[in-house]
Amino acid sequence: MPPRKTDALAYPCGNASLRVLRQTLPRCANTGIPMQFSELSIRPELIRATQAMGFTEMTEIQQKAIPLMLDGHDMIAKAPTGTGKTVAFGIPILSAVDVTRQKPQAVILSPTRELAQQIAADLEALAQYM
């Protein structure tokens, strides 16, 4: 059966299967009901940061990607510009960071310097209360 047409795709990769994807997606991904960042099991500092940034409801890519990544799945995602992909991978990365360790704990690759600067600024805003 071909995948449904959607603006945002998030697929687990590696050893995960499509069955894992369907089981892991939050209720909103299938119903169209927007999920709130406050519904995620993440650090309160990250929820506070999303509120400070003016985000309350998650976008489609965030609803699909964040739960998968929080559960430890590798994934491949595709979504249009401006849909919140940086927050979609930033929240799970920052959730795993141990702020007491002063060593690199994540590496994010970017194809351009400008995009790298944008990602850095977004992650700094997400981590502002950590």
Backbone as CSV, one residue per row, in Angstrom:
resi,resn,N_x,N_y,N_z,CA_x,CA_y,CA_z,C_x,C_y,C_z
1,MET,0.845,-1.171,0.000,0.000,0.000,0.000,0.891,1.236,0.000
2,PRO,0.701,2.173,-0.930,1.557,3.373,-0.984,1.292,4.270,0.217
3,PRO,2.322,5.030,0.650,2.111,5.929,1.784,1.121,7.032,1.419
4,ARG,0.402,7.504,2.445,-0.521,8.612,2.229,0.268,9.856,1.868
5,LYS,-0.306,10.690,1.008,0.356,11.945,0.656,0.305,12.862,1.873
6,THR,1.443,13.436,2.209,1.526,14.319,3.371,2.604,15.359,3.131
7,ASP,2.545,16.442,3.871,3.558,17.479,3.758,4.811,17.128,4.547
8,ALA,4.678,16.276,5.542,5.811,15.930,6.386,5.918,14.413,6.494
9,LEU,7.114,13.913,6.312,7.364,12.482,6.415,8.420,12.242,7.482
10,ALA,8.206,11.232,8.304,9.209,10.840,9.294,9.218,9.322,9.329
11,TYR,10.315,8.740,8.929,10.424,7.294,8.889,11.556,6.835,9.787
12,PRO,11.289,5.842,10.638,12.418,5.286,11.381,13.325,4.565,10.398
13,CYS,14.609,4.552,10.669,15.534,3.853,9.787,16.350,2.870,10.601
14,GLY,17.236,2.176,9.964,18.000,1.142,10.654,17.151,-0.100,10.800
15,ASN,17.102,-0.667,11.993,16.372,-1.908,12.228,14.885,-1.692,12.516
16,ALA,14.448,-0.450,12.616,13.051,-0.180,12.921,12.190,-0.470,11.691
17,SER,10.931,-0.743,11.940,10.008,-1.049,10.843,8.881,-0.026,10.826
18,LEU,8.064,-0.070,9.780,6.911,0.819,9.695,5.951,0.528,10.846
19,ARG,5.908,-0.719,11.319,5.070,-1.068,12.464,5.462,-0.235,13.685
20,VAL,6.757,-0.077,13.907,7.252,0.737,15.016,6.782,2.171,14.845
21,LEU,6.843,2.693,13.629,6.398,4.054,13.361,4.940,4.225,13.765
22,ARG,4.080,3.316,13.327,2.651,3.438,13.635,2.396,3.346,15.134
23,GLN,3.121,2.490,15.845,2.919,2.334,17.282,3.441,3.535,18.063
24,THR,4.450,4.203,17.553,5.109,5.273,18.283,4.472,6.631,18.062
25,LEU,3.804,6.832,16.927,3.236,8.145,16.636,2.215,8.538,17.697
26,PRO,2.227,9.796,18.132,1.234,10.257,19.095,-0.141,10.309,18.462
27,ARG,-1.131,10.419,19.280,-2.528,10.432,18.825,-2.793,11.474,17.748
28,CYS,-2.136,12.610,17.828,-2.399,13.718,16.918,-1.954,13.431,15.492
29,ALA,-0.959,12.592,15.312,-0.449,12.336,13.969,-1.494,11.625,13.122
30,ASN,-2.369,10.872,13.766,-3.382,10.130,13.029,-4.730,10.837,13.017
31,THR,-4.990,11.720,13.984,-6.304,12.341,14.092,-6.357,13.754,13.558
32,GLY,-5.210,14.388,13.380,-5.198,15.773,12.951,-5.348,16.753,14.102
33,ILE,-5.489,16.254,15.333,-5.589,17.127,16.501,-4.179,17.574,16.874
34,PRO,-3.916,18.876,16.895,-2.559,19.344,17.228,-2.162,18.932,18.645
35,MET,-0.940,18.503,18.780,-0.401,18.119,20.078,0.359,19.305,20.656
36,GLN,0.269,19.485,21.950,0.965,20.555,22.647,2.350,20.078,23.073
37,PHE,3.337,20.979,23.081,4.666,20.622,23.573,4.590,20.170,25.030
38,SER,3.659,20.735,25.794,3.525,20.381,27.206,3.075,18.940,27.406
39,GLU,2.583,18.281,26.369,2.171,16.883,26.465,3.350,15.920,26.342
40,LEU,4.499,16.421,25.904,5.673,15.564,25.745,6.315,15.269,27.095
41,SER,6.941,14.125,27.194,7.709,13.770,28.395,9.135,14.276,28.219
42,ILE,9.287,15.599,28.334,10.602,16.218,28.176,10.858,17.123,29.376
43,ARG,12.090,17.597,29.471,12.468,18.493,30.564,11.549,19.711,30.605
44,PRO,11.165,20.124,31.798,10.339,21.336,31.918,11.026,22.567,31.327
45,GLU,12.358,22.597,31.359,13.092,23.727,30.789,12.858,23.844,29.282
46,LEU,12.713,22.714,28.610,12.454,22.733,27.164,11.029,23.193,26.868
47,ILE,10.092,22.788,27.695,8.706,23.252,27.527,8.652,24.762,27.749
48,ARG,9.341,25.230,28.784,9.399,26.670,29.061,10.007,27.429,27.884
49,ALA,11.063,26.865,27.293,11.718,27.509,26.156,10.793,27.562,24.942
50,THR,10.065,26.492,24.668,9.137,26.514,23.524,8.058,27.570,23.740
51,GLN,7.605,27.716,24.984,6.610,28.751,25.285,7.206,30.143,25.086
52,ALA,8.455,30.329,25.548,9.126,31.621,25.391,9.344,31.961,23.918
53,MET,9.512,30.933,23.098,9.703,31.135,21.664,8.368,31.341,20.937
54,GLY,7.257,31.216,21.678,5.937,31.417,21.088,5.319,30.177,20.491
55,PHE,5.892,29.002,20.787,5.363,27.739,20.258,4.479,27.081,21.309
56,THR,3.297,26.684,20.924,2.434,25.913,21.820,2.083,24.579,21.168
57,GLU,1.529,24.646,19.952,1.168,23.421,19.236,2.312,22.989,18.334
58,MET,2.502,21.685,18.236,3.549,21.143,17.374,3.078,21.101,15.925
59,THR,4.030,21.256,15.022,3.742,21.106,13.599,3.687,19.611,13.275
60,GLU,3.277,19.301,12.077,3.153,17.894,11.667,4.484,17.151,11.783
61,ILE,5.576,17.746,11.305,6.866,17.053,11.373,7.301,16.867,12.819
62,GLN,7.025,17.830,13.673,7.387,17.702,15.086,6.580,16.598,15.762
63,GLN,5.290,16.524,15.439,4.432,15.484,16.008,4.892,14.090,15.602
64,LYS,5.417,13.976,14.394,5.847,12.675,13.900,7.261,12.322,14.334
65,ALA,8.155,13.311,14.384,9.568,13.020,14.625,9.962,12.977,16.091
66,ILE,9.479,13.911,16.888,9.936,14.002,18.279,9.689,12.715,19.069
67,PRO,8.485,12.132,19.038,8.289,10.892,19.799,9.209,9.754,19.353
68,LEU,9.442,9.637,18.043,10.344,8.593,17.548,11.754,8.778,18.099
69,MET,12.241,10.012,18.025,13.603,10.280,18.476,13.720,10.164,19.996
70,LEU,12.703,10.590,20.731,12.734,10.451,22.191,12.770,8.982,22.604
71,ASP,12.183,8.123,21.768,12.215,6.678,22.032,13.517,6.032,21.568
72,GLY,14.439,6.833,21.042,15.753,6.324,20.669,15.881,5.813,19.254
73,HIS,14.880,6.047,18.422,14.945,5.585,17.036,15.751,6.544,16.172
74,ASP,16.556,5.996,15.279,17.154,6.788,14.212,16.032,7.043,13.221
75,MET,16.096,8.153,12.531,15.019,8.417,11.588,15.472,9.317,10.452
76,ILE,14.690,9.304,9.417,14.874,10.187,8.269,13.582,10.991,8.161
77,ALA,13.708,12.309,8.029,12.518,13.153,7.948,12.640,14.114,6.774
78,LYS,11.491,14.487,6.242,11.444,15.441,5.140,10.220,16.319,5.354
79,ALA,10.438,17.630,5.299,9.328,18.574,5.448,9.726,19.888,4.792
80,PRO,8.736,20.675,4.390,9.033,21.957,3.744,9.769,22.926,4.673
81,THR,10.380,23.930,4.080,11.056,24.990,4.819,10.070,25.688,5.748
82,GLY,10.529,25.975,6.971,9.711,26.721,7.918,8.699,25.920,8.696
83,THR,8.835,24.597,8.691,7.860,23.755,9.396,8.347,23.285,10.763
84,GLY,9.541,23.706,11.191,10.003,23.366,12.530,10.888,22.139,12.619
85,LYS,11.625,21.851,11.561,12.500,20.671,11.592,13.601,20.802,12.642
86,THR,14.140,22.021,12.838,15.210,22.193,13.816,14.699,21.869,15.222
87,VAL,13.520,22.324,15.553,12.922,21.994,16.850,12.622,20.496,16.908
88,ALA,12.235,19.911,15.773,11.913,18.480,15.745,13.105,17.607,16.120
89,PHE,14.316,17.990,15.715,15.476,17.186,16.136,16.175,17.801,17.334
90,GLY,15.957,19.105,17.569,16.620,19.777,18.684,16.110,19.345,20.040
91,ILE,14.812,19.197,20.181,14.249,18.785,21.476,14.769,17.410,21.899
92,PRO,14.731,16.393,21.038,15.279,15.095,21.469,16.778,15.147,21.780
93,ILE,17.538,15.920,21.013,18.972,16.027,21.287,19.193,16.691,22.642
94,LEU,18.530,17.824,22.876,18.712,18.529,24.139,18.161,17.741,25.329
95,SER,17.177,16.893,25.085,16.655,16.040,26.154,17.700,15.036,26.637
96,ALA,18.593,14.667,25.741,19.617,13.675,26.078,20.912,14.296,26.607
97,VAL,21.030,15.606,26.533,22.261,16.275,26.956,22.366,16.291,28.481
98,ASP,23.548,15.963,28.971,23.862,16.058,30.397,24.586,17.383,30.597
99,VAL,23.896,18.365,31.175,24.460,19.711,31.292,25.652,19.776,32.243
100,THR,25.861,18.736,33.045,27.024,18.728,33.946,28.296,18.301,33.227
101,ARG,28.168,17.679,32.067,29.337,17.262,31.274,29.715,18.380,30.321
102,GLN,30.913,18.854,30.431,31.387,19.952,29.580,32.167,19.400,28.391
103,LYS,31.560,18.454,27.689,32.153,17.840,26.509,31.096,17.795,25.408
104,PRO,31.526,17.729,24.157,30.534,17.589,23.073,29.710,16.314,23.261
105,GLN,28.409,16.446,23.110,27.514,15.301,23.275,26.660,15.047,22.042
106,ALA,26.737,15.943,21.079,25.988,15.779,19.832,26.721,16.516,18.719
107,VAL,26.584,16.000,17.514,27.149,16.648,16.329,26.019,16.814,15.321
108,ILE,25.876,18.014,14.818,24.855,18.301,13.815,25.578,18.814,12.581
109,LEU,25.376,18.154,11.466,26.005,18.557,10.211,25.042,19.422,9.407
110,SER,25.593,20.417,8.748,24.790,21.327,7.937,25.487,21.552,6.599
111,PRO,24.734,21.642,5.517,25.370,21.828,4.208,25.895,23.247,3.954
112,THR,25.424,24.224,4.738,25.890,25.601,4.531,26.163,26.276,5.866
113,ARG,27.013,27.287,5.798,27.340,28.061,6.996,26.097,28.786,7.526
114,GLU,25.300,29.332,6.641,24.104,30.075,7.026,23.111,29.176,7.763
115,LEU,22.906,27.977,7.256,22.002,27.045,7.921,22.576,26.629,9.278
116,ALA,23.885,26.424,9.350,24.523,26.076,10.621,24.299,27.176,11.653
117,GLN,24.412,28.427,11.238,24.182,29.553,12.149,22.726,29.615,12.604
118,GLN,21.820,29.338,11.708,20.393,29.329,12.045,20.085,28.212,13.036
119,ILE,20.627,27.020,12.790,20.421,25.882,13.691,20.991,26.206,15.073
120,ALA,22.201,26.773,15.109,22.830,27.123,16.385,21.966,28.110,17.170
121,ALA,21.442,29.121,16.494,20.598,30.119,17.165,19.318,29.481,17.708
122,ASP,18.705,28.599,16.922,17.481,27.925,17.371,17.757,27.019,18.574
123,LEU,18.870,26.278,18.540,19.197,25.392,19.654,19.568,26.181,20.907
124,GLU,20.240,27.319,20.727,20.539,28.180,21.883,19.237,28.678,22.525
125,ALA,18.257,29.034,21.705,16.971,29.482,22.235,16.251,28.342,22.963
126,LEU,16.312,27.132,22.416,15.701,25.982,23.072,16.386,25.635,24.390
127,ALA,17.692,25.856,24.454,18.472,25.481,25.646,18.599,26.620,26.655
128,GLN,17.944,27.728,26.430,18.149,28.918,27.262,17.864,28.717,28.743
129,TYR,17.004,27.776,29.121,16.686,27.574,30.533,17.344,26.330,31.136
130,MET,18.205,25.702,30.363,18.868,24.472,30.848,20.116,24.807,31.644
